[in-house]
């Protein structure tokens, strides 16, 4: 990870597994690939959050989202296998940005947590299929939180698969 300046503020460059993101102050990130189980193939996952990422966490944020305060955000960019490329679910070309505050709904959460809301989008970028899953610590604060999330997500780069 390297530190850079962007608009006079320090950002950290995080890159692994053909994914890259610039993390502004107050954001944490991790790019990893889980070890495969017997007969299983795994793919890269990018986690972003405005809180410290716990060592043990699920691909879609279990272990993280429970700790979000009302001003916090979590996002996962989860890669699916090459068999998903070209499928209708992943037809959107590129990371679907910007997200709008009204894209976030409490019933979009993997597990309902009172006050929170989420958004989920599927897409293909450079021949790789992904799901973007994002959770806001406060549905009521979505008009403030979503622009900050969009700013970080706009820095995500994907190398060809």
C-alpha positions as CSV (number, residue, x, y, z in Angstrom):
1,X,0.0,0.0,0.0
2,X,1.4,3.4,-1.0
3,X,0.3,6.9,0.2
4,X,-0.5,9.6,-2.3
5,X,-2.0,13.1,-2.2
6,X,-5.3,13.8,-3.9
7,X,-6.8,17.2,-3.7
8,X,-4.2,17.9,-1.0
9,X,-5.4,15.0,1.2
10,X,-3.5,11.7,1.7
11,X,-4.9,8.7,0.0
12,X,-3.6,5.1,0.2
13,X,-3.3,3.0,-2.9
14,X,-4.5,-0.6,-2.3
15,X,-4.0,-3.2,-5.1
16,X,-4.2,-7.0,-5.3
17,X,-5.7,-9.7,-7.5
18,X,-6.3,-7.3,-10.4
19,X,-8.2,-4.8,-8.3
20,X,-7.1,-1.4,-7.2
21,X,-8.7,1.4,-5.0
22,X,-7.6,4.7,-3.5
23,X,-8.6,5.0,0.1
24,X,-9.1,8.5,1.4
25,X,-8.7,9.3,5.1
26,X,-11.2,7.6,7.4
27,X,-11.6,4.6,5.0
28,X,-10.2,1.1,5.4
29,X,-9.9,-1.5,2.7
30,X,-8.8,-5.0,2.0
31,X,-8.5,-7.1,-1.2
32,X,-8.3,-10.8,-0.6
33,X,-9.1,-14.2,-2.0
34,X,-10.3,-16.8,0.4
35,X,-8.5,-20.2,0.4
36,X,-10.6,-22.6,-1.6
37,X,-12.4,-25.5,0.1
38,X,-12.4,-29.0,-1.3
39,X,-13.5,-28.8,-4.9
40,X,-14.2,-25.1,-4.6
41,X,-12.8,-22.2,-6.6
42,X,-12.6,-18.7,-5.0
43,X,-12.3,-15.2,-6.5
44,X,-11.2,-11.8,-5.3
45,X,-13.2,-9.7,-2.9
46,X,-12.7,-6.0,-2.1
47,X,-14.0,-4.6,1.2
48,X,-14.3,-0.9,2.0
49,X,-15.5,0.6,5.2
50,X,-15.4,3.7,7.3
51,X,-14.8,1.6,10.4
52,X,-11.9,-0.8,11.2
53,X,-12.4,-4.1,9.3
54,X,-12.4,-7.0,11.7
55,X,-10.0,-9.9,10.9
56,X,-12.9,-12.4,10.6
57,X,-15.7,-11.2,8.3
58,X,-18.0,-12.6,5.7
59,X,-17.7,-11.8,2.0
60,X,-20.8,-9.6,2.1
61,X,-19.9,-7.9,5.4
62,X,-21.1,-10.1,8.2
63,X,-19.0,-9.1,11.2
64,X,-18.7,-5.6,9.9
65,X,-22.2,-4.2,9.2
66,X,-23.3,-5.0,12.8
67,X,-20.7,-2.5,14.0
68,X,-21.7,0.4,11.6
69,X,-22.6,3.7,13.3
70,X,-25.1,5.9,11.6
71,X,-22.3,7.8,9.8
72,X,-20.6,4.7,8.5
73,X,-20.5,2.8,5.3
74,X,-19.5,-0.7,4.2
75,X,-19.1,-2.0,0.6
76,X,-18.0,-5.2,-1.0
77,X,-17.1,-5.8,-4.6
78,X,-17.3,-9.6,-4.9
79,X,-16.1,-11.3,-8.1
80,X,-17.9,-14.3,-9.5
81,X,-16.4,-16.9,-11.8
82,X,-15.9,-16.6,-15.6
83,X,-19.1,-18.7,-16.1
84,X,-21.0,-15.6,-15.0
85,X,-19.6,-13.3,-17.7
86,X,-22.2,-12.8,-20.4
87,X,-25.2,-13.8,-18.2
88,X,-28.1,-11.4,-18.0
89,X,-27.7,-10.6,-14.3
90,X,-24.2,-9.3,-15.0
91,X,-25.1,-7.4,-18.2
92,X,-24.4,-3.9,-16.9
93,X,-21.0,-2.8,-18.4
94,X,-18.7,-1.4,-15.7
95,X,-19.2,-0.5,-12.1
96,X,-22.7,1.0,-11.9
97,X,-21.9,4.5,-10.7
98,X,-23.0,6.9,-9.4
99,X,-25.3,5.2,-6.9
100,X,-28.2,7.4,-5.9
101,X,-29.5,7.8,-2.3
102,X,-32.8,6.3,-3.4
103,X,-31.0,3.2,-4.6
104,X,-30.6,2.3,-0.9
105,X,-33.5,0.4,0.8
106,X,-33.8,-1.3,4.2
107,X,-35.1,-4.5,2.5
108,X,-32.0,-4.8,0.3
109,X,-29.9,-5.9,3.3
110,X,-28.6,-9.5,3.5
111,X,-29.7,-9.4,7.1
112,X,-32.1,-6.6,8.3
113,X,-30.5,-4.3,10.9
114,X,-32.8,-1.5,12.1
115,X,-32.0,1.9,10.6
116,X,-29.6,0.6,8.0
117,X,-30.2,0.3,4.2
118,X,-28.4,-1.4,1.4
119,X,-28.0,-1.5,-2.4
120,X,-26.8,-4.3,-4.6
121,X,-25.8,-4.1,-8.3
122,X,-24.3,-6.7,-10.6
123,X,-21.9,-5.8,-13.5
124,X,-19.1,-6.9,-15.8
125,X,-15.9,-5.0,-16.0
126,X,-13.0,-6.0,-18.3
127,X,-14.3,-9.6,-18.8
128,X,-14.9,-10.2,-15.0
129,X,-18.3,-10.5,-13.3
130,X,-18.9,-8.8,-10.0
131,X,-21.5,-7.9,-7.4
132,X,-21.4,-4.5,-5.6
133,X,-23.1,-4.7,-2.3
134,X,-23.1,-1.6,-0.1
135,X,-24.6,-0.9,3.4
136,X,-25.3,2.5,5.0
137,X,-25.2,2.7,8.8
138,X,-28.2,5.0,8.5
139,X,-31.0,5.1,5.9
140,X,-31.9,8.5,7.1
141,X,-28.4,9.8,6.3
142,X,-28.2,8.3,2.9
143,X,-28.1,11.7,1.1
144,X,-24.9,12.4,3.0
145,X,-23.3,9.0,3.0
146,X,-23.9,7.9,-0.7
147,X,-21.8,10.7,-2.2
148,X,-18.8,9.7,0.0
149,X,-19.3,6.1,-1.0
150,X,-19.5,7.1,-4.7
151,X,-16.2,9.0,-4.4
152,X,-14.3,5.9,-3.1
153,X,-16.0,3.5,-5.6
154,X,-15.1,5.8,-8.5
155,X,-11.4,5.1,-7.8
156,X,-11.9,1.3,-8.2
157,X,-10.0,-0.1,-11.1
158,X,-10.3,-3.6,-12.5
159,X,-7.6,-5.3,-14.6
160,X,-8.7,-7.6,-17.4
161,X,-9.3,-11.2,-16.4
